[in-house]
């Protein structure tokens, strides 16, 4: 049979079979056939000359999405590797992520986009190294991240301009706590901690505190951790990826959240597969270095009184935005745990333990914040 005329592989209608991509068997015929079908539909060209047996899938790391490198096992016909992303999140954030990916691709600020469909997207595979958490404090890399962050914040994106979207999402995620079904003692303990939270009270507390913030509202990435920052092999330029939580938000949230990620290590091989080292939070000098680079990219003169005042303003609100970050990502752990599929290839990660850990950190940050206001 001429594979280029295979009616199943060239079928343009019907949804992408998301369940296929949750299978741990990435060498199976079904998953390779579905990946090839997507490549043929959105790229065409030489992909139409390949069969499922020619396809090589490599699963890439990710905490919420199913991400694959799709390539050919054959030297001919020549095809460039692609990145296939199947969404693991749900709701309005998918719309914003798709819009953001499209805009960044058009402006050469993100990977080239080949296809968008309800369940995910197909994009350029960037030959790049993913940063390690220890890279974040390397001055040269920190400078690049800061300048990329500033460029991101300059974007004008056609989505809701409200600064409350992330907080609303936080409340929605926490509403899922009661439906969680912990499977071991560690998860049971974590759920008990989460159930003690008065969500409405804490949301109102955050609203009250944020309403007094001096931070401008800009389009934020909201998840600038090392796993979402790539270093291109060819020129060492940094590329931000994974925009599923991007939205308009307080600028100081994005910066503070990045600082908090210096403390987290997601490459731990033993349960719960993460650690937080509070001693790794950036020093004042490291904060000043990052912020000077950020505001320089924003057009401020290095060493000027204006840039000094701007950096001090961000630093003065670190406790406030630490609260916000911890509260949101605690709720994130609840949401991902709720939507996890038993028996699938879900990434091994203690989402409930992570959620309860971030909640404890929220309570400590809240105490610091309130003490500073006395």
N, C-alpha and C positions, 0 to 999 in steps of 0.2 A: 504493500500500500504506500502511496505517495504521502509522506507525513505532512507536507505543506497543505494537503487537502483534508486533513483529519477534522471531521465536523465537530468532534467533542472538544478538541484543543482550541479550535477557532470559534467556539460558541460565544457570541457577544452578550447574550442575555443571561440572567440568573445571577445570584449573589455569589461572592467569594465564599468558599466553604471554610469559615473560620475554625470550626471544630477540627478540621484536618490538620491545621497548623499547631494545635495544642498537643498533638501526638508526640511522644518521645522518640518515635522511629522516623528520623529525618531521611532515611534511605528507602523508605517505603514507596511503592509505586504511586499511591494516592497523593501523597504530599508533593512528590516531584512533578506529577502530572498537573496538579493545581498551580504550582509555582510556574511551570512552563506556560500554562494557559494564560496566566496573567502577563507574562513577559511577551508572549506572542500578540496579545490584544493591545498592549499599550506601547510596545516598542516595534514589534514586527520584524522587518528586515531578516537578518540571518537567524533570529530565534525561531522563525517558521520552518527552518530546515532541520531543527533538532527534534529528538524524541525524548520522552521522559527518562530513558536509560542514559541519555547524554548529560543529564542535569546533575549538578553537584550542589547540595545545600549545606551551608555551614551556619549553625545557630550562633548568634552573637549575644553578648550579655545585655541584660535589661531587667529592670525591676517590675515593670508593668506591661510592656509590650512584647510581642513575639517578633523578633527581628532576625532576618536571615540574609546571608550573602548568597546570591544565586549566580552560578557560573557554569561553564561548559567543561566537560571532561575531555572534549575533543579539541585539537589545535585548529581544525577547520570544520565548518566555517567560523571565522573569528567573531566573537562577541565580547563586549566589555562586561565585566561583572556588574551586577545590579544589587541594590539593597531593597529588600521587601519587608515592609513594616505592617504587621497586623495589630490593630489597636487592642489594648487590654483594658482601656478605660472606657467610660460611658458618659453620655450627656453633652452639655453645651461646649465643654472644653474641646471636643473633637472638631467642632466647627471652627473655633478660634485657631486650633493647631493647624488645620488644613489651610486656612487663610494665611497664617503666618508663614508656613512652609512655602506657599506659592509666592508671597511677596519677597521673602529672603532669597529664593531661587532666582527670581527675576532680577534682583539687584546684585547677584553674584556674592551674596553674603552667606548663603547656605547651599547645600547640595542641589544639583539640577534635578528637577522634578519631571518624571515621565508619565505618571498616571496617578489619579486620585479616584478612589472608590469608597463606598460607605464603610467598609471594614478596614481600610488602611490606605497605603499608598506605595508606589514604586518610584525609587529615586536612584540617582547616581551613587555608586559605591565609592566613597572617598577613601583613597589609599592614605591611611592616617594611623597615628598611634593615639590610643586613648590615654588620657592623663591618669596618673596615680595621685592619691591624696597628698603624698609628700611633694608632688610637683607644685601644688598650689602656693607653697611658701617660697618657691624659687623666685627671686626678685624679677628676673627677666620674664618669666612666665606670668607672674602676678601682674606685671605691667601690661602684658598683652591682653590678659583677661579683663583688666580694668578698662582698657581702651575699647575692646569689643563690647563690653557692657554699656559704655557710653553711647556707642554707635547704635546698639539695640534700643536704648532708651530714646533715641532721636526718631525712631520709626513712627510713622503715622499709619495706623492700621484700622480698616473699616469695620470695627466691632464696637460693642458697647463701651462707652467711656467711663462708666461708673467705677469707683474705687472699691465698691463693696462686694464685687463678684466673688472674690476668693473667700471672704468671710461668710457669704451666703452658702458657698460650696462646702465650707467647713461645717456649718450647721447641718446641711443635708447629709454629709458623710457620717456625722455623729449619730444621726437618727437611726443608723443601721446597727448600732451596738446591741440592742435587744434581740436582734435576729441572728447574731453570731452563734456558731456552734463549735466551741473549742474542742480540740481533740486530745489534748494532753494536759498535764498538771500545770505546765508553764503558761499555756494559753488560758486555762481556767483562771489562774491568778491574775493574768493581765486583764481579762475581761472584768473581773471583780473590781479592779482599780478604775477601769474606764466607766463602769456603772455608777461609781460614786461621784462622777463629775456632774455638776449642775450646768448643763450646756447653755441654756438660755441666759443664765446669770453671767457666765464667762463671755458669751458673745456680746452682751450688753456692756460688760466691762471693757472689752476691746474696742467697741464702737465709741464709747465715751473717751477712752484714751487716744484713739486714733483721730478723733475729731479735733484734738488739740495739737496734732502733729504739724510741724512746719515743713514736712517733706512734700515736694510736688508730686502730682500723679502723672505717671508716664507709662508707656507700654513696657511691661516687665517680663523677663523670662520666667522668673519665680522658681527656678530649679537649677541654678548654676553650680552643680556639683561636678566633680572631676569626670564622672562617667558620661556627662553630657557635653564635654568639651573635647574636641579632636584636634590633634596637631598634624596638619598635612605633611606627608613624607617629602613632597617635592620642594616646599618652600618654608616649612615650619610655621605657617600661618595657622591661627586657631579658628576653629569652626564650632559654633554652638549648634547643638542638635536637640531633638526632643522638646517640642513646644506645647505639649499637652496641657500644661498649667499656665501658659502665657496668657496675660490679659492686662488691662490697665489696672495699675496698683500703685501704692506708694513707692517711690524710688528707694527710700531707705530700707524697705522690706527686702528688695532684691540684693542690695549690698550686704545687709546684715545676714541674710540667709546664706549668702556665699561664705561669709566669715564663719558661720556656724558649721558649714560643711568641712572646714579644715579639721574639725574634731572627729568627724565620722569616718569609719573605715568599713567599706562594704565588701571587702575581699577576704573576710574571715571565713575559714573553711569549716568551722564547728558551729552548731546552733548557739544562738539565734542568727548567726551569719552576719553580725555587725558588732562594732564596739564604738563607744564614745569616749574620747580622751579629752577631758576639759582643759588639760594643760596645753593642748595644741591650738587653742583659740589664738588668733593673731595678736601679737603684741601691739602696743600703741604705735611703735615705729613702723611695724608692718601694715597697720591700718592706714597710717599717714602716707606711706608709700603708695598703696593701692589708690587711695582717694586723690592724691596729687595727680597721678596718672589719669584717673577718671575725669577730674575736672579740667585737666589740661586738654584732653580730647574734646571736652565740652566748650573749649575756647577761652578758658581762663588762663591768665598769665602765671606760670610757675613762680612761687615765692612772693606773690602779691598778697595784700591784705584780704582781697576778695576770696582767693582760693583757701587761705587760712581759715577764714570765717566759715566757708562752705564745708570744709573737712570737719571742723569742730562741731558744726550743726549735726552732721551725720553721726559722729561719735557720741554726741549727747543723747541720741535716741536709740542707741544699740540695745539697751534693756527693753525698751518698748517693742522694738521689732523682733527681738529675740522671743518675746512672749508670743507675738503674732505667728512667727515661723513655727515655734514648737507646737502651738495649738493647732495650726493648719496641718502640719505633717503628722501629728498624732491622729487627726481625723482621717488623713490619707491612708494610714495603716489599716484603719477600720474598714474603709471602702475596698481596698484591694483584697483583704482577707474575706470580706463578704462575697466578692465576685470571683474568688478562686474556684477552680473546677477540680474536685477530687479526682485523682487518677490521671490528671493531665500532666504536661511537662512544666507546670508552673515552677517558676524559678524558686529554688529552696531559699527561703527567707522567713524569719520570724516576724511577720507583719504585726501580730498582736503585741508581741514583746516590744517591738519597735514603737508601736503606738503608746504603750504604757510608759516606756522610757522617755519619749518626747513629752508626755504629759507631766511627768515628774520634773523634767527640765523647765517646762512652762511654769510650774508652781514656784520653782526656785527663782526664775527670772522675774516673775510677778512680785515676789517678796522684795527683790532688789529694787525694782521699779518703785514700789510703794514706799520703801524706806528712803529712796532718793527724793521723794516728793514731800517728806515731812519737814 
